[in-house]
């Protein structure tokens, strides 16, 4: 829709990459811009054009009330008293995604969910690239959406948070998904249902909704319902997993997309991510040959259940980003292992209760190698546990025992700071050790 911002008083709340992208766009539209940042020394202040007024350290109520439009940072709730006051005076409040959707003229694939959205967003982007489509990826991942407008793209793939969706009215996605809904951001929302309703806004005016048949909370309703609905799940869905003669296949109805063993991503939760991505990709016309190419080549985002090495029939998986029990539970649930699973656990558990892991890891084919500050606590969970001081000692112990069909999984359920500078450094060290095989 063509909307003029010329000579409108627009107050942007929040600098940083997204705020600066809003400034660039609104300057090109000849708006009168002012910027507020509640931080005393906000990031990006050095890049602010000299002719734009800046208020720091608080929300300037007078500026807000005088505005025609407020562009609110996703980090600030629309329920904030100063924003509510401005709304009561007829000021329009929106986010950068609303600005983008009003200006974009090419199809948008929109992705949200409590977990997995970055993986699915990147995978759809890679599928489109493999098909030769001029595609851009952004939003809550990488590049702010408004910075993509001048690139002459034919398709946009956007990761969107619940915060961004709260203030978005004009999204008309060609295909959209809510991958899953679990408790998150409960400091922002009154309850799970309010959080869910923010997510479901992604389906509003969408041509195709891709829903998770294993999670009814992802189903749209009322205004938040798309024209066409596709589903993914392990069973009883349009996109599903077939198990036959000990092998698993990614399926689109009756058609085999790919044997799971040929995919660069591994693990049941990633197979669900793949199914969602394929449904989205096919909904916008991406061909199956390109989809297969991307699935074989895409190894995942760094440190998120990432296949980092494969040799002699053994797969080494880096899930160093699993810094809490819930992440490790997700990694283990439904993991398909032909041989033994060699599981590396340990680090700083931050006082967490590890007991939820006990049932999952007390399996005949799972051997636990525990290390770090809370290694001893973790080792008590399983009768098949071994205790070490360091991850390197654990890897050197398990290496001679590996056989075809085994998986070595670093999914530590703990923070890394007792022995590493970051979870990234821990993952890099695991990858180095894996490649010695």
C-alpha positions in Angstrom: 0.0 0.0 0.0 1.4 3.5 -0.9 1.5 5.6 2.2 3.2 9.0 2.4 5.4 9.8 5.4 6.4 13.1 3.9 6.6 15.9 6.6 5.1 13.5 9.2 6.5 13.7 12.7 8.0 10.3 13.3 9.6 9.4 16.6 11.8 6.3 16.5 12.4 4.5 19.8 15.6 2.6 20.0 18.9 3.0 18.0 21.1 0.1 17.1 20.9 -1.6 13.7 17.1 -1.7 13.5 16.7 1.9 14.6 19.3 3.1 12.0 17.5 1.1 9.3 14.3 3.0 10.2 16.1 6.3 10.0 17.5 5.6 6.6 14.1 4.5 5.2 12.1 7.4 6.7 14.7 9.9 5.6 14.2 8.7 2.0 10.5 9.3 2.6 11.2 12.9 3.7 9.7 12.4 7.2 10.6 14.6 10.2 12.5 12.2 12.4 13.3 12.3 16.1 15.0 9.5 18.1 14.5 8.4 21.7 16.7 5.8 23.4 16.2 5.0 27.1 19.9 4.2 27.4 22.2 7.0 28.3 24.8 5.9 25.7 23.0 3.9 23.0 24.7 1.8 20.4 24.8 3.5 17.0 24.8 7.1 18.2 28.0 7.7 16.2 26.0 6.9 13.0 23.1 9.1 13.7 22.8 11.9 11.1 23.6 15.3 12.7 20.3 16.9 11.7 18.2 14.4 13.8 17.4 15.2 17.4 18.2 12.6 20.0 16.8 12.2 23.5 18.5 9.6 25.8 18.0 8.2 29.2 14.1 8.1 29.3 11.0 8.2 27.2 10.2 11.8 26.3 6.4 12.0 26.7 6.1 15.4 25.0 7.9 14.1 21.9 5.7 11.0 21.9 2.5 13.0 22.2 3.5 15.4 19.4 4.2 12.5 17.0 2.1 11.4 14.0 3.8 8.0 14.2 5.9 6.2 16.8 8.2 3.4 15.6 8.7 1.3 18.7 11.6 -1.0 19.4 10.6 -4.7 19.7 12.3 -4.6 23.1 9.7 -2.1 24.5 6.2 -3.3 25.3 3.3 -1.4 23.8 1.8 -1.6 27.3 4.4 0.8 28.6 2.6 3.8 30.2 4.1 6.4 28.0 3.2 4.5 24.8 -0.4 4.0 26.1 -0.6 7.8 26.8 0.5 8.6 23.2 -2.0 6.0 21.8 -4.8 7.7 23.8 -4.0 10.9 21.9 -4.4 9.3 18.5 -0.7 8.6 17.8 -0.1 5.6 15.5 2.3 3.1 16.9 4.1 0.4 14.8 7.4 -1.4 14.4 9.9 -1.7 11.6 8.2 -4.8 10.2 5.0 -2.9 9.7 7.0 -0.2 7.8 8.6 -3.0 5.7 5.3 -4.8 4.9 3.7 -1.5 3.7 6.5 -1.0 1.3 7.4 -4.5 0.1 6.0 -5.6 -3.3 7.4 -9.1 -3.5 6.3 -12.3 -1.7 7.2 -12.8 2.0 7.8 -16.1 3.8 7.2 -15.4 7.5 8.5 -17.7 10.3 8.0 -17.6 14.0 8.0 -20.1 16.9 9.5 -20.5 20.4 12.3 -22.8 19.0 13.8 -23.5 15.6 12.9 -20.3 13.7 16.4 -19.3 12.8 17.1 -22.8 11.4 13.9 -22.8 9.4 14.4 -19.3 8.1 17.9 -20.0 7.0 16.9 -23.3 5.4 14.1 -21.7 3.3 16.6 -19.0 2.3 19.1 -21.6 1.1 16.4 -23.5 -0.8 15.4 -20.3 -2.6 19.1 -19.6 -3.4 19.5 -23.1 -4.8 16.5 -22.5 -7.1 18.2 -19.4 -8.5 15.8 -17.0 -6.9 17.0 -13.5 -5.9 16.2 -13.9 -2.2 16.8 -11.9 1.0 16.8 -13.0 4.6 16.3 -10.8 7.6 14.0 -9.5 10.3 14.8 -11.0 13.7 17.9 -12.7 12.2 20.8 -10.9 10.6 19.7 -7.8 8.6 16.9 -5.5 9.6 14.0 -5.9 7.2 13.9 -2.3 6.0 17.6 -2.6 4.8 16.4 -5.3 2.3 14.0 -3.0 0.4 16.5 -1.5 -2.1 18.1 -4.8 -3.1 15.8 -5.7 -6.0 14.8 -9.0 -4.4 12.1 -11.4 -5.7 11.4 -13.1 -2.4 11.8 -12.2 1.3 12.3 -14.7 4.1 11.7 -13.2 7.5 12.2 -14.5 11.0 9.7 -12.7 13.2 9.5 -12.5 17.0 6.3 -12.2 19.0 7.5 -8.7 19.9 7.7 -7.7 16.2 4.3 -9.3 15.4 2.5 -7.3 18.1 2.8 -4.1 16.1 2.4 -5.5 12.6 -0.9 -5.1 10.8 0.0 -5.2 7.1 1.8 -8.5 6.7 0.2 -10.6 4.0 2.6 -13.5 3.8 2.7 -15.8 0.9 3.4 -18.6 3.4 3.7 -18.4 7.2 4.4 -20.7 10.1 4.3 -20.9 13.9 6.6 -23.8 14.4 5.8 -24.4 18.1 4.6 -22.5 21.2 6.2 -23.1 24.6 6.5 -20.7 27.6 8.8 -17.8 26.8 9.0 -14.1 27.6 6.7 -14.5 30.5 8.1 -11.3 31.9 6.5 -9.6 29.0 3.2 -11.5 28.6 0.5 -12.1 31.3 0.3 -15.8 30.3 1.0 -18.3 27.6 -2.2 -17.5 25.7 -1.3 -13.8 25.3 2.2 -14.9 24.0 0.5 -17.4 21.7 -1.9 -14.8 20.3 1.0 -12.5 19.4 2.6 -15.4 17.5 -0.6 -16.3 15.7 -0.8 -12.8 14.1 1.6 -14.1 11.5 -1.2 -16.0 9.8 -3.4 -12.9 9.4 -4.1 -12.4 5.7 -1.5 -15.2 4.8 -2.1 -17.3 1.6 -0.7 -20.5 3.3 -0.3 -21.4 6.9 2.1 -24.2 7.8 1.0 -25.6 11.2 2.6 -28.2 13.6 0.1 -31.1 13.9 1.9 -32.1 17.1 1.2 -28.7 18.7 -2.4 -27.5 18.6 -1.2 -24.1 20.0 0.2 -23.4 16.5 -3.3 -23.6 14.9 -4.7 -20.3 13.7 -8.3 -19.3 14.5 -10.6 -16.4 13.7 -8.8 -13.5 12.1 -5.5 -15.4 12.6 -6.3 -18.0 10.0 -4.9 -18.4 6.5 -6.7 -19.2 3.3 -4.9 -22.6 3.0 -3.5 -24.8 5.7 -0.7 -27.3 5.4 0.6 -29.4 8.3 3.9 -31.1 9.4 4.4 -33.8 12.1 6.0 -37.2 12.5 2.7 -38.8 11.5 -0.7 -37.8 10.1 0.3 -34.7 8.3 0.9 -33.3 4.8 4.7 -33.3 5.5 5.8 -36.3 7.6 8.5 -38.9 8.5 8.3 -42.4 7.1 10.2 -45.2 8.7 10.8 -48.3 6.5 13.4 -51.1 6.9 15.2 -49.3 9.6 15.6 -46.1 7.6 13.8 -42.7 7.8 12.5 -40.6 5.0 11.3 -37.0 4.8 7.9 -37.1 3.0 5.6 -34.6 1.2 2.3 -36.6 1.2 3.3 -39.7 -0.9 6.5 -38.3 -2.4 9.9 -38.9 -0.9 11.7 -35.6 -0.4 15.0 -37.2 0.9 16.2 -40.0 3.0 17.0 -38.6 6.4 20.6 -39.9 6.2 21.2 -37.7 3.2 20.2 -34.5 5.0 22.9 -32.2 6.5 20.7 -31.7 9.6 20.2 -34.5 12.1 17.9 -35.2 14.9 14.1 -35.5 15.1 13.6 -31.8 16.0 15.6 -30.9 12.9 13.6 -33.2 10.8 10.5 -31.3 12.0 12.3 -28.1 11.0 13.1 -29.5 7.6 9.4 -30.5 7.0 8.2 -27.1 7.9 10.8 -25.5 5.6 9.9 -27.7 2.7 6.2 -26.9 3.1 7.0 -23.2 3.1 9.3 -23.5 0.1 6.9 -25.5 -2.0 4.1 -23.0 -1.1 6.1 -20.3 -2.9 7.0 -22.4 -5.9 10.5 -23.6 -5.0 11.3 -26.7 -7.0 12.1 -30.1 -5.4 15.5 -30.4 -7.0 16.6 -27.1 -5.3 15.0 -28.2 -2.0 17.0 -31.4 -2.1 20.3 -29.6 -3.0 19.8 -27.3 0.0 18.9 -30.1 2.4 22.1 -32.0 1.5 24.3 -28.9 1.8 22.9 -27.1 4.8 24.7 -28.3 7.9 22.8 -26.1 10.4 23.6 -23.0 12.3 26.8 -22.9 14.3 26.6 -24.8 17.6 23.0 -25.7 17.2 22.8 -29.5 16.7 25.3 -29.0 13.9 26.9 -32.0 12.1 30.5 -31.0 12.2 32.3 -34.2 11.1 31.4 -37.5 9.7 34.0 -40.4 9.2 33.9 -44.2 9.3 30.1 -44.1 9.7 30.3 -42.0 12.9 28.6 -38.6 13.1 29.9 -35.9 15.4 27.2 -33.3 16.4 27.9 -30.0 18.0 25.0 -28.8 20.2 27.1 -26.5 22.4 24.3 -24.0 22.4 22.4 -26.4 24.6 23.2 -24.5 27.8 20.2 -25.6 29.8 18.4 -28.9 30.5 15.4 -28.1 28.1 17.7 -27.7 25.1 19.4 -31.1 25.8 16.0 -32.7 26.3 14.9 -31.4 22.8 18.1 -32.8 21.3 17.6 -36.2 22.8 13.9 -36.6 22.2 13.4 -38.9 19.2 17.0 -38.9 18.2 17.5 -41.8 15.7 20.7 -43.7 16.4 21.7 -46.9 14.7 24.6 -47.7 17.0 25.5 -46.1 20.4 25.1 -42.5 21.4 28.1 -41.1 23.1 26.8 -38.1 25.0 29.0 -35.3 26.3 27.5 -33.5 29.3 28.9 -30.9 31.7 29.9 -27.4 32.6 28.2 -25.0 34.9 24.6 -26.0 35.5 23.6 -22.7 37.1 21.9 -24.5 39.9 19.5 -26.4 37.5 17.6 -29.5 38.4 19.1 -32.2 36.0 16.6 -34.9 37.0 14.5 -34.5 33.8 17.4 -36.0 31.9 17.6 -39.2 33.9 14.8 -41.1 32.0 16.1 -40.0 28.6 19.8 -41.0 29.2 19.2 -44.3 31.1 19.1 -46.3 27.9 21.2 -49.3 26.9 22.7 -47.6 23.8 23.6 -44.2 25.6 26.9 -43.7 27.3 27.4 -40.4 29.1 30.8 -38.7 29.4 30.5 -36.0 32.1 33.0 -33.2 32.8 33.4 -29.8 34.3 32.0 -28.1 37.4 28.8 -30.2 37.5 30.1 -33.3 35.9 29.8 -35.4 39.1 26.1 -34.4 39.5 25.3 -35.4 35.9 27.2 -38.6 36.2 24.9 -39.7 39.0 21.9 -39.7 36.6 22.9 -42.8 34.6 24.5 -46.1 35.4 26.4 -45.8 32.1 28.3 -42.6 33.0 32.0 -41.8 33.1 33.5 -38.8 34.8 36.4 -36.6 33.6 37.9 -33.3 34.4 37.7 -31.9 30.8 35.9 -32.4 27.6 39.1 -33.3 25.8 39.8 -36.2 28.2 36.2 -37.5 27.6 36.7 -37.4 23.8 40.0 -39.1 24.0 38.4 -41.9 26.1 35.4 -42.5 23.8 37.3 -42.2 20.5 38.8 -45.8 20.4 35.3 -47.3 21.1 33.5 -45.8 18.1 31.8 -48.0 15.6 29.9 -47.5 12.3 26.4 -46.1 13.2 27.5 -44.3 16.4 26.9 -40.6 17.2 29.0 -38.4 19.4 26.8 -35.6 20.7 28.0 -32.6 22.6 24.7 -31.3 24.2 26.0 -30.3 27.6 22.9 -29.0 29.4 25.2 -26.5 31.1 26.8 -23.1 30.5 30.4 -23.2 29.4 32.0 -20.5 31.5 33.7 -22.8 34.1 36.1 -24.0 31.4 35.5 -22.0 28.2 35.2 -18.3 27.3 31.8 -19.0 25.7 29.6 -21.8 24.3 31.0 -20.9 20.9 34.5 -21.6 22.1 33.4 -24.9 23.6 31.8 -25.9 20.3 34.9 -24.9 18.3 37.0 -27.1 20.6 34.6 -30.0 20.2 34.8 -29.6 16.4 38.6 -29.5 16.5 38.6 -32.8 18.5 36.1 -34.4 16.2 38.2 -33.7 13.1 41.2 -35.6 14.6 39.2 -38.8 13.9 
